[in-house]
Amino acid sequence: YGSPQTNGYPSLLSNLASLSGAMVMGIDYPLVPIGTFEGIRSATEDALNWLIKHGPDSCGDSIADASNIPVFLGGDSAGGGTAMALAIKLNQGRTFRLAGTILLSPWTNLKCDTPEYYYNAFGETDGGAFLGDIMSRDGPIKTMAQYLQMAQAYVGQGPGGKQLLSSPEASPMLAGESELGGGFLSPLYFAVGGAETILGDSSILAQKAAAFGVEVSLQVFPGMWHDFVMYSEGCGSGSPLWQADEALRRIVAFVNDAVAAFRHHTPMKTARRGVPLTEFIYDRSVVASASWFPHTEIVLPTTSSSSSSSSRLAPSTRPSENVHDGDGIGALSVFAFGMTAGLCLSGIILCCLTKCPTHLQPWSRLLDEKDGTNVELREVTIGSMVEADAEIVGQ
């Protein structure tokens, strides 16, 4: 259902790059039914290896050589499920520890049986109010059947396909201590809409991971639909979706916090063990919100790597334009994204988020966004990785 050039991904990746000062790499991989779960996860892992080998020269030639480089894996929707599945595989293999995993509305339960399929079913009240997940408008029973059908296509029709539906290998929400425990799994960040059909895929996994000792941040945006982060520039209205903007800023805050924790071997400030650090992100520009929250300031350090100053927010204001920059040092960060069209089974995008050294600036194609911000974007398909080597060296 997607590729790095469709379904809003250029905007999403550009926004991440702009907010983080990062270099972004996108990959294409075979779509369902040609590509299935195992092939998609394998392609993502291959791209991770490729990125480390060809990224900033401090990364070395393999994952093993990059053990001191903070690497992030992430994804949205089905891409989020794949990202989590790969994070679990790396955790079990203990060959490489990620610095963090970012999950945007992840689809982590291929059995499709969490309560939100019912409670967050889309509908209209007698008064004309719309409730639930607008991405799933066919009612609970039909929606569950559709998701299950696509889940079967995702894992494949072979004899092992049905087993994968109930296996934590492909359904990370079903993971237990053997998959999530051991102290090697990276910190997890979840951004999910409060009205999502698959809200449980985030909230249940977040609670389980935290219980097994993983540092977890779970941020729920009330009223938001599945994959709302994709719509930061609005839904055709011309007005930005502030919830998506805020999620993007908080992703960058998590990344930089995780970089500092990774480099200094210290606990994170934006994630917790035992129980997830859970936040419901409300619009604080609403006048009444002045009485909702304590009269204390929220401190979010700026994005500038040369500044240690902080932006202070009063509780009655909207979330800040500034984000946490940790130590002011970049991370080699890998993101796998999968866009949804009802439900995403494809379109993973792998991105490298790293503060881009000056000598690497020509490596990527500069895109001038409509706001005048220069961001780093380069599309690399699995099939073109080897062919791209000579071009990158030449540049």
C-alpha positions as CSV (number, residue, x, y, z in Angstrom):
1,Y,0.0,0.0,0.0
2,G,2.9,2.4,-0.1
3,S,6.5,3.3,-0.9
4,P,8.9,6.0,0.2
5,Q,7.4,8.4,-2.4
6,T,3.7,7.8,-1.7
7,N,1.1,8.1,1.1
8,G,2.6,11.1,2.8
9,Y,6.0,9.6,3.5
10,P,8.1,12.4,1.9
11,S,6.4,14.9,4.3
12,L,6.8,12.7,7.3
13,L,10.5,12.0,6.6
14,S,11.1,15.7,5.8
15,N,9.5,16.8,9.0
16,L,11.6,14.3,11.0
17,A,14.7,15.5,9.3
18,S,13.9,19.1,9.8
19,L,13.1,18.8,13.5
20,S,16.1,16.6,14.2
21,G,18.7,18.1,11.9
22,A,19.0,14.6,10.6
23,M,19.9,12.7,7.5
24,V,17.0,10.5,6.2
25,M,17.3,7.4,4.1
26,G,14.2,5.6,2.7
27,I,14.1,2.1,1.3
28,D,11.5,0.2,-0.8
29,Y,10.8,-3.5,-0.3
30,P,8.6,-6.1,-2.0
31,L,4.9,-5.5,-1.3
32,V,2.3,-8.1,-0.3
33,P,1.8,-10.7,-1.7
34,I,5.3,-10.8,-3.2
35,G,6.8,-9.7,0.1
36,T,5.6,-11.3,3.3
37,F,6.5,-10.9,7.0
38,E,9.8,-12.8,6.9
39,G,11.0,-11.3,3.7
40,I,10.0,-7.8,4.9
41,R,11.8,-8.2,8.2
42,S,14.8,-9.6,6.4
43,A,14.9,-6.7,4.0
44,T,14.7,-4.3,6.9
45,E,17.6,-6.0,8.6
46,D,19.6,-6.0,5.4
47,A,19.0,-2.3,5.0
48,L,20.1,-1.7,8.6
49,N,23.4,-3.4,7.8
50,W,23.7,-1.5,4.5
51,L,23.1,1.8,6.3
52,I,25.7,1.2,9.0
53,K,28.3,0.2,6.3
54,H,27.6,3.2,4.1
55,G,26.5,5.8,6.6
56,P,28.8,8.2,8.4
57,D,32.4,6.9,8.4
58,S,32.4,6.5,12.2
59,C,29.9,3.6,11.9
60,G,32.4,1.0,10.7
61,D,31.7,-1.8,8.2
62,S,29.1,-3.9,10.0
63,I,26.7,-4.0,12.9
64,A,29.4,-5.4,15.1
65,D,31.6,-2.4,14.4
66,A,28.8,0.0,15.3
67,S,28.3,-1.2,18.9
68,N,29.1,2.2,20.2
69,I,26.9,4.0,17.8
70,P,23.3,4.8,19.0
71,V,21.0,3.2,16.4
72,F,17.2,3.6,16.4
73,L,14.6,1.5,14.7
74,G,11.1,2.6,14.3
75,G,8.0,2.3,12.2
76,D,4.3,3.0,11.8
77,S,1.3,0.7,11.4
78,A,2.5,-2.6,10.0
79,G,5.9,-1.1,9.7
80,G,5.8,-0.6,13.4
81,G,5.0,-4.3,13.9
82,T,8.0,-5.2,11.7
83,A,10.3,-2.8,13.5
84,M,9.3,-4.3,16.8
85,A,9.7,-7.8,15.5
86,L,13.2,-7.0,14.3
87,A,14.0,-5.3,17.7
88,I,13.0,-8.5,19.4
89,K,15.1,-10.6,17.0
90,L,18.2,-8.4,17.8
91,N,17.4,-8.7,21.5
92,Q,17.3,-12.4,21.4
93,G,20.4,-12.7,19.3
94,R,22.2,-10.2,21.6
95,T,24.5,-9.3,18.7
96,F,23.6,-5.6,18.6
97,R,21.7,-3.4,21.0
98,L,19.6,-0.6,19.6
99,A,19.5,2.7,21.3
100,G,15.8,2.9,20.9
101,T,12.7,1.8,19.0
102,I,10.0,4.3,17.9
103,L,6.6,2.9,17.2
104,L,3.8,5.0,15.6
105,S,0.4,3.3,15.8
106,P,2.1,-0.1,15.5
107,W,0.1,-3.2,14.4
108,T,1.6,-5.8,16.8
109,N,-1.3,-8.2,17.2
110,L,-2.1,-10.2,14.1
111,K,-4.9,-12.1,15.9
112,C,-6.8,-8.8,15.8
113,D,-8.8,-9.4,18.9
114,T,-8.2,-6.5,21.3
115,P,-11.2,-4.7,22.7
116,E,-10.7,-1.5,20.8
117,Y,-11.9,-3.1,17.6
118,Y,-15.3,-2.8,19.3
119,Y,-14.9,0.3,21.6
120,N,-13.3,2.4,19.0
121,A,-15.4,1.4,16.1
122,F,-16.2,4.5,13.9
123,G,-19.7,5.9,14.2
124,E,-21.8,9.0,14.2
125,T,-24.1,10.1,17.1
126,D,-27.6,11.5,16.8
127,G,-26.1,14.9,17.4
128,G,-23.7,14.7,14.5
129,A,-20.6,13.9,16.4
130,F,-18.1,11.4,14.9
131,L,-16.5,9.0,17.3
132,G,-13.9,6.2,16.9
133,D,-11.3,5.4,14.2
134,I,-12.2,7.0,10.9
135,M,-9.7,4.6,9.2
136,S,-12.0,1.7,10.1
137,R,-15.6,2.5,9.2
138,D,-17.1,-0.9,8.5
139,G,-18.1,-1.9,12.1
140,P,-16.3,-4.1,14.5
141,I,-17.0,-7.5,13.1
142,K,-16.3,-6.7,9.5
143,T,-13.2,-4.7,10.4
144,M,-11.8,-7.6,12.4
145,A,-12.4,-9.9,9.5
146,Q,-10.7,-7.5,7.1
147,Y,-7.7,-7.2,9.4
148,L,-7.4,-10.9,9.8
149,Q,-7.6,-11.5,6.1
150,M,-4.8,-9.0,5.5
151,A,-2.8,-10.5,8.4
152,Q,-2.9,-13.8,6.7
153,A,-1.6,-12.3,3.5
154,Y,1.1,-10.6,5.5
155,V,2.5,-13.8,7.0
156,G,1.9,-15.8,3.9
157,Q,-0.3,-18.7,2.9
158,G,2.2,-21.4,3.5
159,P,1.9,-24.0,6.3
160,G,3.8,-21.8,8.7
161,G,1.7,-18.7,8.1
162,K,-1.2,-19.5,10.5
163,Q,1.3,-20.3,13.2
164,L,2.9,-16.9,12.8
165,L,-0.4,-15.2,13.4
166,S,-0.2,-16.4,17.0
167,S,3.6,-16.2,17.4
168,P,5.4,-13.3,19.1
169,E,7.8,-13.5,16.2
170,A,5.3,-11.7,14.0
171,S,2.8,-10.5,16.7
172,P,5.0,-8.8,19.2
173,M,2.1,-7.9,21.5
174,L,2.0,-11.6,22.3
175,A,5.7,-11.6,23.4
176,G,6.7,-12.7,26.9
177,E,9.8,-12.6,29.0
178,S,11.9,-14.6,26.7
179,E,11.3,-12.1,23.9
180,L,11.2,-8.9,25.9
181,G,13.3,-9.6,29.0
182,G,17.0,-10.0,29.6
183,G,17.9,-6.3,29.8
184,F,19.1,-6.1,26.2
185,L,16.0,-4.7,24.5
186,S,16.1,-1.0,23.6
187,P,13.9,1.6,25.1
188,L,10.5,1.9,23.4
189,Y,8.5,4.9,22.4
190,F,4.8,4.6,21.4
191,A,2.7,7.3,19.8
192,V,-0.9,6.2,19.3
193,G,-4.3,7.7,18.8
194,G,-6.8,7.5,21.6
195,A,-9.6,6.6,19.1
196,E,-7.6,3.9,17.2
197,T,-9.0,0.5,16.4
198,I,-5.6,-1.0,17.4
199,L,-4.9,1.1,20.4
200,G,-4.5,-2.1,22.4
201,D,-1.6,-3.2,20.2
202,S,0.4,-0.3,21.7
203,S,-1.0,-0.1,25.3
204,I,-0.7,-3.9,26.0
205,L,2.7,-4.3,24.5
206,A,3.9,-1.2,26.3
207,Q,2.7,-2.5,29.7
208,K,4.3,-6.0,29.1
209,A,7.6,-4.6,27.9
210,A,7.9,-2.3,30.9
211,A,7.0,-5.1,33.3
212,F,9.9,-7.1,31.9
213,G,12.4,-4.3,32.6
214,V,12.3,-2.3,29.3
215,E,12.3,1.5,29.5
216,V,9.0,2.5,27.9
217,S,7.2,5.8,26.9
218,L,3.5,5.5,25.9
219,Q,1.9,8.7,24.6
220,V,-1.8,8.6,23.7
221,F,-3.4,11.4,21.7
222,P,-7.2,11.6,22.5
223,G,-9.5,11.6,19.5
224,M,-6.8,10.7,17.0
225,W,-7.2,8.0,14.4
226,H,-4.8,5.3,13.3
227,D,-1.5,6.7,11.9
228,F,-2.5,10.3,12.6
229,V,1.2,11.3,12.7
230,M,1.2,11.0,8.9
231,Y,-1.1,14.0,8.7
232,S,1.0,16.7,10.4
233,E,0.4,19.0,7.5
234,G,-3.3,18.6,7.8
235,C,-5.9,16.5,6.0
236,G,-6.4,18.8,3.0
237,S,-7.6,21.7,5.2
238,G,-4.4,23.7,4.9
239,S,-4.2,23.8,8.7
240,P,-1.5,21.7,10.5
241,L,-2.6,18.9,12.8
242,W,-1.0,20.0,16.0
243,Q,-1.3,16.5,17.6
244,A,0.9,15.1,14.8
245,D,3.3,18.0,15.0
246,E,3.6,17.4,18.7
247,A,4.2,13.6,18.2
248,L,7.0,14.4,15.8
249,R,8.7,16.7,18.3
250,R,8.3,14.2,21.1
251,I,9.9,11.5,18.8
252,V,13.0,13.7,18.5
253,A,12.9,14.4,22.2
254,F,12.9,10.6,22.9
255,V,15.7,10.0,20.4
256,N,18.0,12.6,21.9
257,D,17.2,11.5,25.5
258,A,18.0,7.9,24.4
259,V,21.3,9.1,22.8
260,A,22.4,10.6,26.1
261,A,21.4,7.5,28.1
262,F,23.1,5.2,25.6
263,R,26.4,7.2,25.6
264,H,26.5,7.7,29.4
265,H,24.9,4.4,30.5
266,T,22.3,6.3,32.5
267,P,18.5,5.9,32.9
268,M,16.3,7.7,30.4
269,K,14.2,10.7,31.5
270,T,11.4,10.1,29.0
271,A,10.8,6.4,29.6
272,R,10.4,4.1,32.6
273,R,10.7,0.5,33.7
274,G,8.1,-1.4,35.6
275,V,5.2,0.5,34.2
276,P,5.4,2.6,31.1
277,L,5.7,6.4,31.4
278,T,2.2,7.1,30.1
279,E,0.9,10.5,29.0
280,F,-2.3,11.6,27.4
281,I,-1.5,14.6,25.2
282,Y,-4.3,17.2,25.5
283,D,-4.6,20.5,23.7
284,R,-3.4,23.0,26.3
285,S,-4.4,26.0,24.3
286,V,-8.0,25.4,25.4
287,V,-8.9,28.1,27.9
288,A,-10.4,25.6,30.4
289,S,-7.2,23.6,30.4
290,A,-5.6,26.2,32.7
291,S,-7.5,24.4,35.6
292,W,-6.7,20.9,34.3
293,F,-3.0,20.7,35.1
294,P,-0.7,21.8,37.9
295,H,0.7,25.3,37.6
296,T,4.2,24.2,36.9
297,E,6.4,24.7,33.9
298,I,7.3,21.9,31.4
299,V,10.9,22.1,30.2
300,L,11.8,20.9,26.7
301,P,15.4,21.6,25.7
302,T,15.9,23.1,22.3
303,T,17.0,21.3,19.2
304,S,20.1,23.4,18.6
305,S,23.2,21.3,19.1
306,S,25.1,24.4,20.1
307,S,22.7,25.5,22.8
308,S,21.9,24.2,26.2
309,S,19.0,26.5,26.8
310,S,15.5,25.3,27.4
311,S,12.1,26.3,26.4
312,R,9.6,26.6,29.2
313,L,5.9,26.1,28.7
314,A,3.1,27.2,30.9
315,P,0.5,24.5,31.3
316,S,-2.1,26.5,29.5
317,T,-0.2,26.7,26.2
318,R,0.0,24.3,23.3
319,P,3.0,22.0,23.3
320,S,6.3,23.6,22.4
321,E,7.9,24.0,19.0
322,N,11.2,23.0,20.7
323,V,12.4,19.5,21.5
324,H,14.9,17.8,23.7
325,D,18.4,17.6,22.2
326,G,20.0,15.4,24.8
327,D,23.8,15.9,24.7
328,G,23.6,17.9,21.5
329,I,25.1,14.9,19.6
330,G,23.5,13.0,16.8
331,A,22.4,9.3,16.5
332,L,22.6,6.9,13.7
333,S,18.9,6.1,13.7
334,V,17.0,3.7,11.6
335,F,13.2,4.0,11.1
336,A,10.9,1.5,9.3
337,F,7.6,3.0,8.3
338,G,4.5,1.3,6.9
339,M,1.6,3.5,5.8
340,T,-2.0,2.4,6.1
341,A,-4.8,2.3,3.6
342,G,-7.4,0.9,6.0
343,L,-4.5,-1.3,7.1
344,C,-0.9,-1.3,6.0
345,L,0.9,-4.4,5.0
346,S,3.6,-2.8,3.1
347,G,5.5,0.4,2.3
348,I,8.1,0.1,5.1
349,I,10.6,2.9,4.9
350,L,14.0,2.7,6.5
351,C,15.5,6.0,7.5
352,C,18.8,7.0,8.9
353,L,18.5,9.8,11.4
354,T,21.9,11.2,12.2
355,K,23.3,14.7,12.7
356,C,24.9,15.1,9.3
357,P,28.6,15.9,9.2
358,T,29.5,18.7,6.9
359,H,31.5,16.5,4.6
360,L,28.5,14.2,4.1
361,Q,26.1,16.9,3.1
362,P,26.4,16.2,-0.7
363,W,25.6,12.5,0.0
364,S,21.9,13.3,-0.1
365,R,19.6,15.3,-2.4
366,L,18.6,18.6,-0.8
367,L,14.9,19.2,-0.9
368,D,13.5,22.7,-0.5
369,E,10.3,22.3,1.4
370,K,7.6,24.9,1.1
371,D,8.5,26.4,4.5
372,G,12.0,27.0,3.2
373,T,13.7,24.3,5.3
374,N,16.4,22.2,3.7
375,V,16.2,18.6,4.7
376,E,18.2,15.5,3.7
377,L,16.4,12.9,1.7
378,R,17.7,10.0,-0.3
379,E,15.8,7.0,-1.6
380,V,17.6,3.7,-1.7
381,T,15.9,0.5,-2.7
382,I,17.0,-2.9,-1.6
383,G,17.8,-3.7,-5.2
384,S,19.9,-0.6,-5.7
385,M,22.0,-0.8,-2.6
386,V,25.0,-2.3,-4.2
387,E,24.7,-0.1,-7.3
388,A,24.4,3.0,-5.2
389,D,27.8,2.4,-3.6
390,A,29.8,3.8,-6.5
391,E,27.5,6.8,-6.7
392,I,27.8,7.6,-3.0
393,V,31.6,7.3,-3.1
394,G,31.7,9.5,-6.2
395,Q,29.6,12.2,-4.5
